[in-house]
C-alpha cells in the first residue's frame, strides 16, 4: 500500500492551496467566484465535460489544500454541496444529455447547484419528505417547502427530493423522485422561492436558507434516475458528499494544529513555555491523532469510490469521525489559549461553531452510526 503522493498530485494540492489563499483574501461575496475561476468546482468532472478528470483521492487532497488556506468553512461547504452532492451524482446517474447540458456549466461555476432535501418534518429521515412531484403530460409539477438549503439564494439549480404523486396517464404514486429543478422553473405564481439566509452560529458563508417550490413545472428531462427511485438516487449523492465534504476540514485542522503548537512553544508562564507541561503536550498530541485518523478515513472512502465500490459505510465513517474530531480539536485549541481563546477576535469561537455545523450537515453522527451498524449486520 502506497501512502505517498505523486508529483502531479502535489502540484494540484499546492495549486488549490494558493487558490484558497486568494479566496481568503477576497471579500466574502467574491470567494465562490475565485474558487470557480481557479477550477475548484470541476476537479473530478471529465475533461470532455469541462472538468479536470481527477480521481476522487486527488480531489480530496485538493480540497485539503483549499481548507489549509481558506478559513471560510461555509463557502467550502457550499462548494462541496455543489460538486460532491450534485455534480458527481450527475456524472454517475445522469443521462448523457443531462451531463452535456449541466456539467460543463457546473464545472466552470457558471451554474451553481445545491441539494434541497430537508423539510420541517423530514431531516435525517428523508423518506418522510412531503414535497410532491406530480406527473404531468409535459413532465412534473413540484410543490413543497425545503429548509436549511445550502447556497439557497444563489443556486441556479436544485436537486429536489419529493414524494412521487402519480398523475398523468393514471400513473400510480410510488416512493420518492429526484428532480433537477432550475431556479427559473415556472412562471407567475409557480416559482422557486428562496428565502433570506438564516442567522446560523457558524458556516455563515454557506448561506443556508429555506426554499419553496410553488408548483414549479419541469420537463421529463429533469428526472434523475427513475421515477419512484429517488431515495436510491439521494443515497448516492449523500455517499459522495459524506466521503468528501469534510476533506477541506483536514487542511483546517492541520493549520489549527500548527498554530496551536507555535502558541504552546511561545507562551510562557513562570519563565517556562506551556508546551513543557504534559497536559498541554498531550492535548496537542490528541489533535494530531484526530487529524491523521480523519485523513486515513477520508482517503479510504475516496479510494473506495474510485474503485467503483458503493462506499456507503466508508463514507459514513469518514464523515462521522472527521466531524467529531474537528469539534474535539477546536475545543482543545480554544482551551489552550485560556481566556484569550474565548475572545471573538481570536477566531477560535467561530472555528468551533463551524466545526459544530459539520457534525449536523450531510448526516448527523447518529445517522452515520446507524449506517455503519447496518453494514456490520446489526
GICORSUL-V553381 format. One record per residue. RES is the residue in one letter. PHI is phi in degrees with one decimal (* if undefined). OMEGA is omega as a letter, one per 40 degrees, with the letter a starting at -180 (999 if undefined). NEAR is the number of other ideal C-beta (glycine too) atoms within 12 Angstrom. Layout:
RES/PHI/OMEGA/NEAR
RES/PHI/OMEGA/NEAR
This chain:
X/*/a/7
X/-100.1/i/9
X/-99.0/a/11
X/-90.5/i/11
X/-114.2/i/21
X/-76.3/i/15
X/-57.1/a/10
X/-69.0/i/17
X/-67.0/i/25
X/-63.3/i/18
X/-64.7/i/19
X/-63.0/i/33
X/-58.5/a/34
X/-65.3/i/23
X/-64.9/i/26
X/-71.7/i/41
X/-65.2/i/32
X/-65.6/i/24
X/-64.8/i/38
X/-60.2/i/37
X/-65.0/i/26
X/-63.7/i/23
X/-66.6/a/38
X/-62.9/a/29
X/-81.4/a/17
X/-81.8/i/25
X/-64.0/a/15
X/-50.8/a/22
X/-71.9/a/17
X/-100.0/a/18
X/-66.3/i/39
X/-65.1/i/40
X/-64.2/i/24
X/-63.6/i/32
X/-62.3/a/43
X/-64.8/a/31
X/-63.1/i/19
X/-86.3/i/32
X/88.9/a/30
X/-70.7/a/49
X/-93.0/a/47
X/-138.5/a/40
X/-53.0/a/47
X/-91.5/i/43
X/-76.5/a/40
X/-55.2/a/26
X/-60.8/a/16
X/-73.5/i/16
X/-116.3/i/27
X/99.0/a/30
X/-101.2/i/31
X/-103.3/i/28
X/68.6/a/22
X/-77.7/i/34
X/-72.7/a/29
X/-73.9/i/40
X/-63.0/i/34
X/-67.2/i/31
X/-63.3/i/46
X/-61.2/i/49
X/-63.0/i/39
X/-62.7/a/49
X/-71.9/i/46
X/-61.6/i/41
X/-62.8/i/39
X/-60.0/a/50
X/-67.6/i/51
X/-69.4/a/35
X/-113.8/a/35
X/-97.6/a/41
X/-84.5/a/33
X/-81.0/a/38
X/-65.2/a/47
X/-65.2/a/36
X/-68.9/i/42
X/-70.5/i/51
X/-63.4/i/49
X/-64.1/i/47
X/-62.9/i/53
X/-68.2/i/50
X/-61.4/i/48
X/-62.5/a/51
X/-80.3/a/53
X/-84.5/a/54
X/-82.5/a/46
X/-122.8/a/53
X/-61.7/i/48
X/-66.7/i/48
X/-63.0/i/41
X/-58.3/i/45
X/-64.8/a/37
X/-88.8/a/31
X/-116.8/a/29
X/-70.3/i/33
X/-72.9/i/21
X/-54.2/i/16
X/-66.5/i/16
X/-63.9/i/32
X/-64.2/i/29
X/-66.3/a/21
X/-73.5/a/22
X/-109.9/a/37
X/-65.0/i/39
X/-58.1/i/25
X/-73.9/i/29
X/-68.7/a/45
X/-63.2/a/38
X/-85.5/a/28
X/86.1/i/35
X/-67.1/i/21
X/-127.4/a/31
X/-95.7/a/40
X/-117.9/i/47
X/-155.1/a/48
X/-103.4/i/50
X/-119.4/a/48
X/-125.7/a/46
X/-65.9/i/38
X/-130.4/i/31
X/-59.3/a/16
X/-111.3/a/18
X/-150.5/i/26
X/-109.3/i/22
X/-63.8/i/25
X/-95.5/a/21
X/-64.7/i/35
X/-64.6/a/21
X/-94.1/a/19
X/-58.2/a/37
X/-112.2/i/24
X/-55.8/a/42
X/-117.0/i/31
X/-116.0/a/44
X/-88.5/a/30
X/-76.5/i/33
X/-125.5/i/25
X/-62.1/a/14
X/-93.6/a/16
X/157.8/a/26
X/-143.2/i/43
X/-115.9/a/34
X/-102.8/i/48
X/-136.2/i/34
X/154.0/a/39
X/-117.7/i/31
X/-115.1/i/42
X/-135.8/i/25
X/53.9/i/34
X/-88.2/i/46
X/-68.6/i/52
X/57.6/a/44
X/-59.2/a/38
X/-82.8/a/26
X/-121.4/a/33
X/-72.6/i/38
X/-101.3/i/28
X/-149.6/a/42
X/-119.2/i/48
X/-83.8/a/52
X/-101.6/i/51
X/-107.4/a/47
X/-141.3/i/48
X/-74.9/i/36
X/-68.5/a/33
X/-95.9/a/30
X/67.4/i/22
X/131.8/a/25
X/-51.8/i/20
X/68.8/a/10
X/74.4/a/8
X/-61.9/a/19
X/-74.5/i/14
X/-73.4/i/20
X/-159.5/i/19
X/56.4/i/26
X/-111.7/i/38
X/-130.9/i/44
X/-104.9/a/47
X/-127.4/i/48
X/-95.2/a/51
X/-112.4/i/51
X/-66.0/i/29
X/-61.0/a/29
X/-82.2/a/17
X/-63.0/i/33
X/87.3/i/25
X/-152.0/a/12
X/62.9/a/10
X/-78.1/a/14
X/-90.9/a/22
X/-145.1/i/22
X/-91.6/a/40
X/-122.9/i/29
X/-74.4/i/32
X/-90.9/i/20
X/-73.1/i/13
X/-55.6/a/26
X/-81.4/i/24
X/-84.5/a/12
X/-75.5/i/24
X/-67.1/i/19
X/-138.7/i/32
X/52.7/a/42
X/-65.5/i/27
X/-67.2/i/36
X/-78.9/i/42
X/55.7/i/36
X/-63.9/a/38
X/-159.5/i/32
X/-78.1/i/27
X/-138.8/i/43
X/-109.1/i/30
X/-106.2/a/42
X/-98.8/i/25
X/65.9/a/27
X/-69.3/i/41
X/-97.9/i/31
X/-129.6/a/36
X/-81.9/i/23
X/-60.9/a/23
X/-73.2/i/23
X/-82.3/a/40
X/-73.5/i/33
X/-103.9/a/43
X/74.7/a/31
X/-105.2/i/19
X/-60.0/a/34
X/86.2/i/24
X/-108.6/a/21
X/-65.4/i/39
X/-64.9/i/30
X/-64.8/i/27
X/-62.7/a/37
X/-62.9/i/39
X/-64.4/i/32
X/-63.7/i/34
X/-59.1/a/47
X/-68.8/i/40
X/-65.8/i/39
X/-61.1/a/46
X/-65.5/a/46
X/-64.3/a/47
X/-66.7/a/48
X/-120.0/a/55
X/-63.2/a/49
X/-104.4/i/51
X/-60.8/i/52
X/-62.8/a/51
X/-65.6/i/50
X/-61.2/i/44
X/-64.6/i/40
X/-64.9/i/45
X/-66.9/i/45
X/-67.7/i/31
X/-61.4/a/34
X/-63.7/i/43
X/-64.2/i/33
X/-60.5/i/20
X/-67.6/i/30
X/-67.3/i/38
X/-62.8/i/27
X/-61.7/i/19
X/-61.4/a/29
X/-64.9/i/33
X/-75.5/a/20
X/-92.4/a/16
X/-76.9/a/24
X/-116.9/i/14
X/-131.7/a/14
X/64.6/i/9
X/79.5/a/8
X/-127.9/i/14
X/-62.4/a/18
X/-67.0/i/27
X/-62.0/i/24
X/-74.4/i/17
X/-80.7/a/19
X/-60.9/a/12
X/-61.5/i/16
X/-70.0/a/28
X/-61.1/i/21
X/-67.3/i/16
X/-64.0/i/29
X/-65.8/i/32
X/-63.8/i/21
X/-67.6/i/25
X/-62.2/i/37
X/-65.2/i/24
X/-60.4/a/21
X/-63.5/i/34
X/-60.6/a/38
X/-70.0/i/23
X/-68.4/i/26
X/-64.4/i/42
X/-57.3/a/32
X/-58.0/a/24
X/-72.3/i/38
X/-66.6/a/47
X/-70.3/i/39
X/-66.0/i/30
X/-65.8/i/43
X/-62.8/i/42
X/-62.3/i/29
X/-59.5/i/30
X/-68.7/i/35
X/-61.2/a/24
X/-81.4/a/15
X/85.0/i/11
X/-75.6/i/18
X/-63.6/i/22
X/67.8/a/35
X/-65.4/a/31
X/-68.9/i/29
X/-61.4/i/34
X/-66.4/i/46
X/-63.5/i/39
X/-61.3/a/36
X/-62.7/a/47
X/-69.5/a/46
X/-59.8/a/38
X/-68.5/a/38
X/-66.5/i/47
X/-63.1/i/42
X/-66.0/i/31
X/-65.4/a/40
X/-63.0/i/46
X/-65.7/a/32
X/-61.8/a/29
X/-72.2/i/42
X/-63.5/i/41
X/-65.7/i/28
X/-61.7/a/37
X/-61.7/i/42
X/-67.0/a/32
X/-63.9/i/26
X/-59.5/a/37
X/-85.2/a/31
X/65.5/a/18
X/-59.2/a/11
X/-63.2/i/18
X/-70.9/a/27
X/-84.8/i/19
X/-76.7/i/14
X/-59.2/a/14
X/-63.5/i/11
X/-73.3/a/23
X/82.5/a/26
X/-75.6/i/32
X/-61.0/i/23
X/-66.1/i/31
X/-64.4/i/38
X/-66.6/i/33
X/-61.6/i/27
X/-62.0/a/40
X/-63.2/i/40
X/-61.0/i/26
X/-60.6/i/36
X/-65.4/i/48
X/-84.3/a/32
X/-113.7/a/33
X/-66.9/i/44
X/63.7/i/45
X/114.0/i/40
X/-71.4/i/25
X/-59.3/i/28
X/-67.1/i/19
X/-62.7/a/28
X/-68.0/i/39
X/-62.9/i/24
X/-63.8/i/20
X/-61.8/a/31
X/-64.7/i/27
X/-61.5/i/16
X/-64.1/i/14
X/-62.5/i/18
X/-79.3/i/12
X/86.8/i/7
X/-121.9/999/9
